Amino acid sequence: MTNSPPRSLITRLGIPPTLAWGYLGLLLFMIGDGVESGYLSPYLLDQHLSESRVALLFTVYGIAAGIAAWLSGVLSDLWGPRRVMWAGLGIWGVFQILFLTAAIPLTSYPLMMAGYGLRGLGYPLFAYGFLVWIAGVAPRARLGTAMGWFWFAFTGGLPTLGSLVASGLIPQIGAYATLWAALVLVVAGGLIALLLVRDEHGGRRPRAEGEGPVATLVGSVTILWRNPRVGVGSLVRVINTASQFGFFVIMPIHFTRTVGFTLTEWLHLLSAMFATNIFANLLFGVLGDRFGWRRTIAWFGGAGCTLSTLLLFYVPHAAGANFPLALLVAAFYGATLAGYVPLSALVPSLEPKHQGQALAALNLGAGASTFVGPAVVAAFVGTLGVEGVVWIFAGMYAVSTVLAHFLTLPEPGAKDPAGTADTAPTAASAPA
């Protein structure tokens, strides 16, 4: 072989060699972004902010992040992923500095709203800009694996390793200084990705006639019905994590007050759930390339989550505060959530000429899930109880299993990773 051993190893792992530094940069960036996830809320309460003000601050941050997640795909089509990532890094850094140098020392809520709330635009532009870059570089036969590595780095940093870094630094340097350390990690990760990745696909792509900024922005919404399969993929993405955000509302109370676990035990179950999810993201990305993207989404994501959602409720309900059993079902639930990872490979492949718009639609679905899940809880927990809400989420996953079968790629009869043929993709079907 003519490839050097490190490059050959990276290729065998399914990481596009020209983007390898980008994955490392993304991991460091998301670790920095995740440092605050486990303690910023109580820290702000200690700064004499009311709970309602802290909640509103986090709501504004979430809205900004949702908007940026949608815009990341649109802007990548207009500017190219590299410029979008630079914008995300710049926004994150500038508003974090405002937050740390003015808002917190002055205990100024308007400055906190500007500094922290608008900083929410930063990480989606950086991370999802890189997602568009991957979609344009990775060969179709390994795109699921490449996306699996993306989510491995993303969720490995936020919140997992980020919270771990915080737990180690806060006792040593304090909570405020740890927020400065987060800035250092974000800048380091951003510069590694943007200065060391030389791939040409990061620039602006040639723009066809009629593809101005307004047309591209509008197209990222109209693509939902212009290409109905993209619309279905976005709906499946809503379902993917709707239960996760809904369970954040009801499961801590259910597990501690009804089942009988302590709060510490529940937090350990939650940690196991998402630690399993990190590695399952990579596993299902690889499996999707071999078993078929569509089949992986349908059976491991849709059918798997239908089962795991019910088990997460009924096993502790029947066995009581049995930690080992609860740990198993929590890990199983976290793993099946990752069964939808091939969506990030499949949806942009449904619209190869407008991958940024397709990913914008997918990210729109991801943002919608953050309020669909809690909305289901708010609407039905009073009348149906926790058990009824769990069945609603299980039913949604069953529907997504059916919907996934409509996510066929445009090439009729092609043996490709979407699973449109009867066989999984082979090396011979990969692009040259």
N, C-alpha and C positions, 0 to 999 in steps of 0.2 A: 504493500500500500504506500501511496505517496504522501498521505496526510501525516502530520506529526501526531504522536500518541495523545497529547492533551486534546487536540481538536477531534481526533477520532473517537475518544471517549465521550466528549460532549455530544458528538453526532449520534453515537449509539444510545445515549440517554434520551435523545429526542429533543434536545435544545438546539435551536438554530445557532450555528457557530458564530455568526456575525453579531448575534444579540446576547451572547453569553454574559458579558459584563453588565448588560442591562438588567438581567435577572438578579445579579448580586446587588446592583444599585437599588432595584425595587425592594429587595428584602431589607436593606438598611434603611431606606426611606420609610417603609411601613413599620419597622421597629420603632423609629423615632416618632412616627405619627401615633403609634399605639402606646407609647410610654404613659400618657396621661389617662388612658381609658379606665384604669381601675381606681384612680384616686382624685381626679380633678373635681368631681362633684362635691365630695366632702371637704376638699381643700377650699373651694369657693364658699361653702357654708361657714367654714372657719374664718373667712374674710368678711363675715357679717352680711352676706347676701341671704335673702330669704329663699326658701325652697321653690317658691313660684318663679322667682327671678332666675334661679339656676335652671329650672325646667324650660323657661322661655328661651334662655341663652342656648341651651342644647337643641331646642326646636329650630331656632334660626340656623344653627350650624347644620342640622340635618337637612333643612330645606335647601341651603346653599350647596351642600354636597350632592343632593339629588339633581339639582339644576346642572351642576358641573358634570355629573355622570352622563347626563343626556348630551350636553354640549361637547363633551370630549370627542365623541364620534363625529359630530358635525364639523367641528373645528379641525379635526385631523384630515377630513376631506378637503377643507379649504386651505389650511396652512401646512399640512404635513404633521405627522406625530411628534417629530423632534421639537418643533416650535410650541406645540401644545404642552409638551412635558416641561420645556423651559418656563412657560407661563405658569404652570402648576407649581414648580419649584419656587419661582419668584413670588407668587402670591402667598404661598405657605410661609416663606422666610420673612417677608415684609410685615405681614399681619401678626406673625408670632412675635416679632420684635416689638411691634406696637403694643401687643398684649402684655409683654413682660416688662417693658421699660416705662410704660405710661399707665395702662389700664389697671394692673394689679397694684403697683406702688401707690397710685392715687385713689384706689378703690372706686374708680369711676365706672359706673354701669354702662353709660353710653359708649365709652371707649372699649369696654369689654365686649359689648355687642358688635362694635365695628371690628375690633381686633380678632376676637375668637370666632364670632359668627361668620365673618367674611373669609376667614382662614379656611372655612369648610369648602370653599371653591378649589383649594389647592390640591389635596391628595387625589381627587377623582381625575383632574386634568392630567396629572402626572401618571398615575397608575393606568387609567383606561386609555390614555394616549399610547402608552406602551402596548396595551392590549391590541389596539388597531395596528400598531407596527408589526406585532407578531403575526396577525392575520394576513398581512401583506407579504411576509417573508417565508413562513414555515411551509414546507411542501404539504399538500393536502393529506397524503397518507400518514403524516406524523403530526398534523395540526392539533389533534386531540391531546397528544402527549405534550406538545409545546404549551397548550393552554393549561394543562394540568400543572406544569411547572410554574406557570404564572400564578395560579391560585395557591399553590404550595408556598410561594414566596409572599404573596399578599396576606394570606391568613396566618402564615407563620410569624409575620411581623405584627399584624393587627388582628387580635389583641395579644396573642400568646407570648412571643418573645418580648414585645414591648412592655407588657405587664411584669414579666420576669426581670427585665432591666430596671424598671421602677422599684421593684421590691428590693433589689440589691443596692440601688443608689440612694434612695430616700433615707435609710438609717445612717448613711455615710455623709451625705452633703445636704440633706434636707429637701423638702418638696419643691420649693421655689427654684433652687439650683438645678434640680432634676429636669425642670421644664426647659432650662437652657441646654442641658445635655441632649434633650430631644431635638432641639434645633440643630445641634452639631451633627447628630446622626442623620437627620433629614438632608442637610446640605451635603454631607459626605456621600450619601447614597445617590442624591441627585446628580452630583458632579461626576461620580463614577459612571453612571449610566449615560450621561449626555456627552462627556468628553472622551470616553473610551470606546463607545459604540460608533463604528464608522459606516454602518450599513446605509446604502444609498436610498433605500425605501423610506427613510425617515423624512425625506424632503417632500415638498408639495408635488402632488401628482398632476399630470396634464389635465386641464379642465376642458370638458367638452362644451360645445355651444349651448347656451342656456343654463349653465351651471354656475350662476353667480351666487353670492353669499345668501341672498334672500331665498333663492330657489333651493339651495342646499339645506338651509334651515327648515324650510317648509317641507322639503322632501324627506327629512328625518322623521316627520310625523305622518305624511301621506303614504310613506312606504308600508305602513301598517295595513292599509287596504289596497295599495297599488300592487303589493306582493303579499297576498293573504297568508302565505306560509311564514313570512317574517312576523306578521301579526300574531299568528298562532304561537310562534316561538317566544314572542314577548309575553303572551298570556301564560305560557308554561313557566316562564321565568318568574312571573308574579307568584304563581302557586309554589314554586320551589322553596322560597324562604318565608312565605306568609305565616306558616305555623311557627317558625322560629321566633319571629317578632311577636306573635300572639302569645306563645308560651312564656316569653320573658315577662308578660303581664300576670299570667295566672299560675304558672307552675311553681315559682318560689313559695307562694302562699299555700298551694295545694300540697306540695311535698313536705312543708314544715308544719302546717297546722292540721292537715287531714291525715297524711300518711304517717307523720311522726318523726321525720328526719330533723336533725339540728340544722341551723343555717350553715354551719361549717361543712357538714356532710353534703348539703345541697350544692354549695360552691365547688366542692370536690367533684361531684357528679357533673356539674357544668363544665369544669376544666377538662374532665375526661371526654366529655361529649365533643368539645372543639379540638382537643388534641388529636382525637381519632379522625376528625373531619380534615385536618391538615394533610395527613398522610393519605387519606382516602381521595382527596382532590387529585393527587398525583396518580394513584392507582387507577381511578376511573378515567383519567385522561389517557393513560396507556391502554387500558382495556377498550376504550371507545375506538381507538385506531384499529384494534384487532377484531373486536366483536361487532363493531358497527356503532356509529355515533347515535343513530336514532334508536337502535335496540337497547343500547346502554341507558339512554335517557328514559325510555319507556319502562324497562324491567327493573333496573337497579335503582333508578330515581323514582319514577312514578309508583310502580308496584312495591318497591322496597320501602318507600316512605309511607305508603298506605298501611303496610304491616307494622313498621317500626313506630309510627305515631300511636297506633292502638296499643302496642306492647308497652310503650312508655307510660301509658295511663294504667292499663289493666294489670301488669305484673306487680308494680308496687301496691296497687289497690288490693290485690289478692294476698300478696306475701307480707305486706306491712313494711316496716323500716328495715328491710333486709338489704344491707348496703351492697354486697357482692352481686346480687341479682339486679338491683337497680343500676349498678355500674355497667353491667352487660347491656341492658336495654338502652341506657343513655349513649353508650359507645355505638351501638347499632344504629340508633337514630342519627347520630352525628355522621356516621359513615354513609348512610343512604342519602342524606342531604347532598353529598358530593356526587351522587349518581347523575346529577344534572350538569356536571362540568362540561361535557361535550357540546352543550348548547353554545358555548363561546366559540367553538370551531364550526358548528353546523350553521348557525344563523348567518354569519357573514358569507358563508359559502352559498347560501340561497340567493345572494345578490352580489355576485363577484365584482360588478362594475361600480357598486356603491357600498363597499364594505363598511365605511365609516357611518353611513346612514343606518345600515342594518344593525351595527353595534350600538348606535345611539338608541334605536328602538329597543334593543335588548336591555340596555342600561336603564331605559325608562321603566321597563318591567321590574327591574331590580329595585329601583327607587319606590315604585308603587307598592311593592310588597311590604315596605317598612310601615305603611299605614293601613294596608288591607288587613294584615294579621291582627293588629290591635282593634281595628274596626269590627272584625268578626266577633272578637271577644266582647267588646262593648255592646254589640247588638244582641247577642244570644246567651251570654253567660247568666244573665238574670233569670231567663225563662227556662233554659235547657241545662244550666249548670255546666261544670267543667267537662263532665262526660259527654254532654251533647256537643260542646264546642270541639272536643277531640274528634268526634264522628264527622263533624262538618269538615275539618281539615283533612281527615282521612278520605272523605268523599271527593274533596278537591284534588287530592293526589291521584285518586282513581280516574278522575276525568282527565288529568294530565297524561296518564298512561295511554288513554285513547287518542288524545290530541297529538301526542308524539308521533303516532303512526302516519300523520299527515305531513310530517316534515321531510318530504322527499326532495332530493336535489334535482336541479333542472335537467340533467342529462338522463334521458330515458334509457333504462336498461343497463346503465353503467355500473360496473363493479367498483364502488367507491366507498370511502369510510362512512358515509351516511347510512349504509345498510340498505340501499335501495335494491340491491341484488340479494340473492339468497345466500351468498357467501361473504365472509369478511374480507376486507382488502388484503391484498398480497403485495409483496415488494414489486412485483411486475406491474401493478396498477399505479405505483407512485409516479409522479411527474419526474421527468429526467432532470 
